[in-house]
């Protein structure tokens, strides 16, 4: 028997009334919307970061250092939500291309600080237009982008708070 019902677009499904929503549809999954958006964002960054010689994760490291030079490795990992097994190769690569230098803290030998080199500081000026290009590609106003960013930070905070209160089952 043929299906005579019209095919719904993603926009139609997203605007469907809540009471008729099938929560097991892929397009209704927040996790998938975030995942797919993250993939699209990373694809958008690739040609923008290529001329700088950076990958997206390296760019994130540089953003933190441009904001606060001399940050400790553990603080950097916390800031970027990266473990040392992921962060260490990133830092080694950035050091090998002379954008950063790792140094032991003179007051606490256990602490390793990451410092920008002159080349790392100069690279900032070359990267300054990237956020604007992303904003244009998003077709969102600056206010919309700020609101969305704040909402995502809030959502992340809520999820982490929930995880802290409710440990995952074994």
ChimeraX commands (.cxc) that place a marker at each C-alpha (Angstrom):
marker #1 position 0.00,0.00,0.00 radius 0.5
marker #1 position 1.59,3.31,-1.05 radius 0.5
marker #1 position 2.34,5.96,1.53 radius 0.5
marker #1 position 0.43,9.09,0.44 radius 0.5
marker #1 position 1.58,11.23,3.38 radius 0.5
marker #1 position 3.92,14.06,2.44 radius 0.5
marker #1 position 7.59,13.70,3.40 radius 0.5
marker #1 position 8.48,16.07,6.23 radius 0.5
marker #1 position 11.58,18.18,6.02 radius 0.5
marker #1 position 13.92,18.60,9.00 radius 0.5
marker #1 position 12.47,22.08,9.54 radius 0.5
marker #1 position 8.92,20.65,9.54 radius 0.5
marker #1 position 9.93,17.99,12.06 radius 0.5
marker #1 position 11.72,20.55,14.24 radius 0.5
marker #1 position 8.64,22.78,14.37 radius 0.5
marker #1 position 6.17,19.93,14.98 radius 0.5
marker #1 position 4.05,20.28,18.13 radius 0.5
marker #1 position 5.68,18.64,21.15 radius 0.5
marker #1 position 2.75,16.32,21.85 radius 0.5
marker #1 position 3.14,14.61,18.45 radius 0.5
marker #1 position 6.92,14.41,18.56 radius 0.5
marker #1 position 8.49,10.98,18.29 radius 0.5
marker #1 position 11.48,11.47,20.58 radius 0.5
marker #1 position 13.31,8.58,18.97 radius 0.5
marker #1 position 13.62,10.31,15.60 radius 0.5
marker #1 position 17.21,11.22,14.83 radius 0.5
marker #1 position 16.30,14.82,14.03 radius 0.5
marker #1 position 14.74,15.18,17.50 radius 0.5
marker #1 position 18.00,14.28,19.24 radius 0.5
marker #1 position 19.82,17.25,20.75 radius 0.5
marker #1 position 23.01,15.21,20.88 radius 0.5
marker #1 position 22.86,14.65,17.12 radius 0.5
marker #1 position 22.12,18.31,16.39 radius 0.5
marker #1 position 25.16,19.30,18.46 radius 0.5
marker #1 position 27.33,16.61,16.88 radius 0.5
marker #1 position 26.35,17.46,13.29 radius 0.5
marker #1 position 26.77,21.18,13.96 radius 0.5
marker #1 position 30.21,20.56,15.46 radius 0.5
marker #1 position 31.24,18.61,12.35 radius 0.5
marker #1 position 30.02,21.41,10.09 radius 0.5
marker #1 position 31.83,24.00,12.20 radius 0.5
marker #1 position 35.08,22.05,12.06 radius 0.5
marker #1 position 34.75,21.72,8.25 radius 0.5
marker #1 position 34.23,25.46,8.02 radius 0.5
marker #1 position 37.36,26.13,10.07 radius 0.5
marker #1 position 39.64,23.90,8.01 radius 0.5
marker #1 position 40.21,26.24,5.05 radius 0.5
marker #1 position 40.45,29.24,7.39 radius 0.5
marker #1 position 43.11,27.63,9.57 radius 0.5
marker #1 position 45.06,26.01,6.72 radius 0.5
marker #1 position 46.94,29.20,5.82 radius 0.5
marker #1 position 47.90,29.58,9.49 radius 0.5
marker #1 position 49.27,26.04,9.58 radius 0.5
marker #1 position 46.90,25.09,12.40 radius 0.5
marker #1 position 44.41,22.32,12.99 radius 0.5
marker #1 position 41.21,23.13,14.86 radius 0.5
marker #1 position 42.46,21.69,18.19 radius 0.5
marker #1 position 45.73,23.62,17.81 radius 0.5
marker #1 position 43.71,26.77,17.15 radius 0.5
marker #1 position 41.83,26.21,20.42 radius 0.5
marker #1 position 45.14,25.97,22.29 radius 0.5
marker #1 position 46.31,29.19,20.65 radius 0.5
marker #1 position 43.05,30.96,21.56 radius 0.5
marker #1 position 43.63,30.15,25.23 radius 0.5
marker #1 position 47.24,31.33,25.05 radius 0.5
marker #1 position 46.34,34.54,23.23 radius 0.5
marker #1 position 43.93,35.18,26.06 radius 0.5
marker #1 position 46.32,34.20,28.85 radius 0.5
marker #1 position 49.98,33.55,28.00 radius 0.5
marker #1 position 51.93,31.41,30.44 radius 0.5
marker #1 position 49.08,29.12,31.44 radius 0.5
marker #1 position 49.91,25.80,33.08 radius 0.5
marker #1 position 49.43,22.57,31.16 radius 0.5
marker #1 position 46.84,21.28,33.65 radius 0.5
marker #1 position 44.86,24.55,33.46 radius 0.5
marker #1 position 45.02,24.43,29.67 radius 0.5
marker #1 position 43.68,20.87,29.70 radius 0.5
marker #1 position 40.85,21.88,32.03 radius 0.5
marker #1 position 40.00,24.91,29.94 radius 0.5
marker #1 position 39.82,22.86,26.74 radius 0.5
marker #1 position 38.38,19.73,28.36 radius 0.5
marker #1 position 41.31,17.69,27.07 radius 0.5
marker #1 position 43.22,15.00,28.91 radius 0.5
marker #1 position 47.02,14.94,28.91 radius 0.5
marker #1 position 47.11,12.11,26.36 radius 0.5
marker #1 position 45.38,14.38,23.85 radius 0.5
marker #1 position 46.94,17.67,24.91 radius 0.5
marker #1 position 50.60,16.59,24.99 radius 0.5
marker #1 position 50.85,15.76,21.25 radius 0.5
marker #1 position 49.11,19.06,20.42 radius 0.5
marker #1 position 51.62,20.98,22.50 radius 0.5
marker #1 position 54.57,19.06,21.04 radius 0.5
marker #1 position 53.41,19.89,17.52 radius 0.5
marker #1 position 52.91,23.59,18.35 radius 0.5
marker #1 position 56.36,23.63,19.93 radius 0.5
marker #1 position 57.91,21.93,16.88 radius 0.5
marker #1 position 56.56,24.69,14.63 radius 0.5
marker #1 position 57.89,27.30,17.08 radius 0.5
marker #1 position 54.55,28.81,18.15 radius 0.5
marker #1 position 54.89,27.90,21.84 radius 0.5
marker #1 position 57.54,27.05,24.40 radius 0.5
marker #1 position 57.06,24.78,27.41 radius 0.5
marker #1 position 58.90,25.83,30.58 radius 0.5
marker #1 position 58.97,24.60,34.15 radius 0.5
marker #1 position 57.63,27.08,36.67 radius 0.5
marker #1 position 60.56,28.52,38.65 radius 0.5
marker #1 position 58.48,28.43,41.86 radius 0.5
marker #1 position 57.10,24.91,41.38 radius 0.5
marker #1 position 59.17,22.49,39.26 radius 0.5
marker #1 position 56.18,20.14,38.93 radius 0.5
marker #1 position 54.22,22.77,37.03 radius 0.5
marker #1 position 54.84,23.21,33.30 radius 0.5
marker #1 position 53.76,26.50,31.75 radius 0.5
marker #1 position 53.02,27.13,28.11 radius 0.5
marker #1 position 54.27,30.41,26.66 radius 0.5
marker #1 position 53.78,31.96,23.26 radius 0.5
marker #1 position 56.86,32.54,21.16 radius 0.5
marker #1 position 57.17,35.68,19.09 radius 0.5
marker #1 position 55.84,33.70,16.11 radius 0.5
marker #1 position 52.88,32.60,18.23 radius 0.5
marker #1 position 52.09,36.20,19.16 radius 0.5
marker #1 position 52.41,37.32,15.52 radius 0.5
marker #1 position 50.04,34.56,14.41 radius 0.5
marker #1 position 47.26,36.18,16.44 radius 0.5
marker #1 position 47.11,39.12,14.02 radius 0.5
marker #1 position 46.68,36.68,11.13 radius 0.5
marker #1 position 43.82,34.90,12.91 radius 0.5
marker #1 position 41.88,37.99,13.94 radius 0.5
marker #1 position 39.39,37.76,11.02 radius 0.5
marker #1 position 38.42,34.13,11.59 radius 0.5
marker #1 position 35.58,34.75,14.10 radius 0.5
marker #1 position 34.00,37.27,11.74 radius 0.5
marker #1 position 34.12,34.78,8.87 radius 0.5
marker #1 position 32.41,32.19,11.07 radius 0.5
marker #1 position 29.79,34.73,12.13 radius 0.5
marker #1 position 29.04,35.55,8.49 radius 0.5
marker #1 position 28.78,31.86,7.61 radius 0.5
marker #1 position 26.32,31.32,10.46 radius 0.5
marker #1 position 23.98,34.04,9.15 radius 0.5
marker #1 position 23.35,35.00,12.78 radius 0.5
marker #1 position 23.55,38.44,14.32 radius 0.5
marker #1 position 26.23,39.06,16.97 radius 0.5
marker #1 position 23.46,39.06,19.61 radius 0.5
marker #1 position 22.12,35.73,18.37 radius 0.5
marker #1 position 25.62,34.22,18.47 radius 0.5
marker #1 position 26.20,35.50,22.01 radius 0.5
marker #1 position 22.85,34.10,23.14 radius 0.5
marker #1 position 23.50,30.73,21.52 radius 0.5
marker #1 position 27.00,30.55,23.00 radius 0.5
marker #1 position 25.65,31.39,26.46 radius 0.5
marker #1 position 22.89,28.78,26.10 radius 0.5
marker #1 position 25.43,26.13,25.12 radius 0.5
marker #1 position 27.67,27.02,28.08 radius 0.5
marker #1 position 24.62,26.80,30.36 radius 0.5
marker #1 position 23.61,23.46,28.87 radius 0.5
marker #1 position 27.12,22.08,29.35 radius 0.5
marker #1 position 27.10,23.25,32.95 radius 0.5
marker #1 position 23.75,21.59,33.59 radius 0.5
marker #1 position 24.93,18.32,32.05 radius 0.5
marker #1 position 28.15,18.33,34.08 radius 0.5
marker #1 position 26.22,19.09,37.27 radius 0.5
marker #1 position 23.90,16.18,36.52 radius 0.5
marker #1 position 26.86,13.87,35.89 radius 0.5
marker #1 position 28.47,14.88,39.19 radius 0.5
marker #1 position 25.23,14.09,41.07 radius 0.5
marker #1 position 24.39,10.90,39.16 radius 0.5
marker #1 position 27.44,8.75,38.38 radius 0.5
marker #1 position 27.16,6.61,35.28 radius 0.5
marker #1 position 26.16,2.97,35.89 radius 0.5
marker #1 position 28.90,0.34,35.56 radius 0.5
marker link #1:1,2 radius 0.2
marker link #1:2,3 radius 0.2
marker link #1:3,4 radius 0.2
marker link #1:4,5 radius 0.2
marker link #1:5,6 radius 0.2
marker link #1:6,7 radius 0.2
marker link #1:7,8 radius 0.2
marker link #1:8,9 radius 0.2
marker link #1:9,10 radius 0.2
marker link #1:10,11 radius 0.2
marker link #1:11,12 radius 0.2
marker link #1:12,13 radius 0.2
marker link #1:13,14 radius 0.2
marker link #1:14,15 radius 0.2
marker link #1:15,16 radius 0.2
marker link #1:16,17 radius 0.2
marker link #1:17,18 radius 0.2
marker link #1:18,19 radius 0.2
marker link #1:19,20 radius 0.2
marker link #1:20,21 radius 0.2
marker link #1:21,22 radius 0.2
marker link #1:22,23 radius 0.2
marker link #1:23,24 radius 0.2
marker link #1:24,25 radius 0.2
marker link #1:25,26 radius 0.2
marker link #1:26,27 radius 0.2
marker link #1:27,28 radius 0.2
marker link #1:28,29 radius 0.2
marker link #1:29,30 radius 0.2
marker link #1:30,31 radius 0.2
marker link #1:31,32 radius 0.2
marker link #1:32,33 radius 0.2
marker link #1:33,34 radius 0.2
marker link #1:34,35 radius 0.2
marker link #1:35,36 radius 0.2
marker link #1:36,37 radius 0.2
marker link #1:37,38 radius 0.2
marker link #1:38,39 radius 0.2
marker link #1:39,40 radius 0.2
marker link #1:40,41 radius 0.2
marker link #1:41,42 radius 0.2
marker link #1:42,43 radius 0.2
marker link #1:43,44 radius 0.2
marker link #1:44,45 radius 0.2
marker link #1:45,46 radius 0.2
marker link #1:46,47 radius 0.2
marker link #1:47,48 radius 0.2
marker link #1:48,49 radius 0.2
marker link #1:49,50 radius 0.2
marker link #1:50,51 radius 0.2
marker link #1:51,52 radius 0.2
marker link #1:52,53 radius 0.2
marker link #1:53,54 radius 0.2
marker link #1:54,55 radius 0.2
marker link #1:55,56 radius 0.2
marker link #1:56,57 radius 0.2
marker link #1:57,58 radius 0.2
marker link #1:58,59 radius 0.2
marker link #1:59,60 radius 0.2
marker link #1:60,61 radius 0.2
marker link #1:61,62 radius 0.2
marker link #1:62,63 radius 0.2
marker link #1:63,64 radius 0.2
marker link #1:64,65 radius 0.2
marker link #1:65,66 radius 0.2
marker link #1:66,67 radius 0.2
marker link #1:67,68 radius 0.2
marker link #1:68,69 radius 0.2
marker link #1:69,70 radius 0.2
marker link #1:70,71 radius 0.2
marker link #1:71,72 radius 0.2
marker link #1:72,73 radius 0.2
marker link #1:73,74 radius 0.2
marker link #1:74,75 radius 0.2
marker link #1:75,76 radius 0.2
marker link #1:76,77 radius 0.2
marker link #1:77,78 radius 0.2
marker link #1:78,79 radius 0.2
marker link #1:79,80 radius 0.2
marker link #1:80,81 radius 0.2
marker link #1:81,82 radius 0.2
marker link #1:82,83 radius 0.2
marker link #1:83,84 radius 0.2
marker link #1:84,85 radius 0.2
marker link #1:85,86 radius 0.2
marker link #1:86,87 radius 0.2
marker link #1:87,88 radius 0.2
marker link #1:88,89 radius 0.2
marker link #1:89,90 radius 0.2
marker link #1:90,91 radius 0.2
marker link #1:91,92 radius 0.2
marker link #1:92,93 radius 0.2
marker link #1:93,94 radius 0.2
marker link #1:94,95 radius 0.2
marker link #1:95,96 radius 0.2
marker link #1:96,97 radius 0.2
marker link #1:97,98 radius 0.2
marker link #1:98,99 radius 0.2
marker link #1:99,100 radius 0.2
marker link #1:100,101 radius 0.2
marker link #1:101,102 radius 0.2
marker link #1:102,103 radius 0.2
marker link #1:103,104 radius 0.2
marker link #1:104,105 radius 0.2
marker link #1:105,106 radius 0.2
marker link #1:106,107 radius 0.2
marker link #1:107,108 radius 0.2
marker link #1:108,109 radius 0.2
marker link #1:109,110 radius 0.2
marker link #1:110,111 radius 0.2
marker link #1:111,112 radius 0.2
marker link #1:112,113 radius 0.2
marker link #1:113,114 radius 0.2
marker link #1:114,115 radius 0.2
marker link #1:115,116 radius 0.2
marker link #1:116,117 radius 0.2
marker link #1:117,118 radius 0.2
marker link #1:118,119 radius 0.2
marker link #1:119,120 radius 0.2
marker link #1:120,121 radius 0.2
marker link #1:121,122 radius 0.2
marker link #1:122,123 radius 0.2
marker link #1:123,124 radius 0.2
marker link #1:124,125 radius 0.2
marker link #1:125,126 radius 0.2
marker link #1:126,127 radius 0.2
marker link #1:127,128 radius 0.2
marker link #1:128,129 radius 0.2
marker link #1:129,130 radius 0.2
marker link #1:130,131 radius 0.2
marker link #1:131,132 radius 0.2
marker link #1:132,133 radius 0.2
marker link #1:133,134 radius 0.2
marker link #1:134,135 radius 0.2
marker link #1:135,136 radius 0.2
marker link #1:136,137 radius 0.2
marker link #1:137,138 radius 0.2
marker link #1:138,139 radius 0.2
marker link #1:139,140 radius 0.2
marker link #1:140,141 radius 0.2
marker link #1:141,142 radius 0.2
marker link #1:142,143 radius 0.2
marker link #1:143,144 radius 0.2
marker link #1:144,145 radius 0.2
marker link #1:145,146 radius 0.2
marker link #1:146,147 radius 0.2
marker link #1:147,148 radius 0.2
marker link #1:148,149 radius 0.2
marker link #1:149,150 radius 0.2
marker link #1:150,151 radius 0.2
marker link #1:151,152 radius 0.2
marker link #1:152,153 radius 0.2
marker link #1:153,154 radius 0.2
marker link #1:154,155 radius 0.2
marker link #1:155,156 radius 0.2
marker link #1:156,157 radius 0.2
marker link #1:157,158 radius 0.2
marker link #1:158,159 radius 0.2
marker link #1:159,160 radius 0.2
marker link #1:160,161 radius 0.2
marker link #1:161,162 radius 0.2
marker link #1:162,163 radius 0.2
marker link #1:163,164 radius 0.2
marker link #1:164,165 radius 0.2
marker link #1:165,166 radius 0.2
marker link #1:166,167 radius 0.2
marker link #1:167,168 radius 0.2
marker link #1:168,169 radius 0.2
marker link #1:169,170 radius 0.2
view
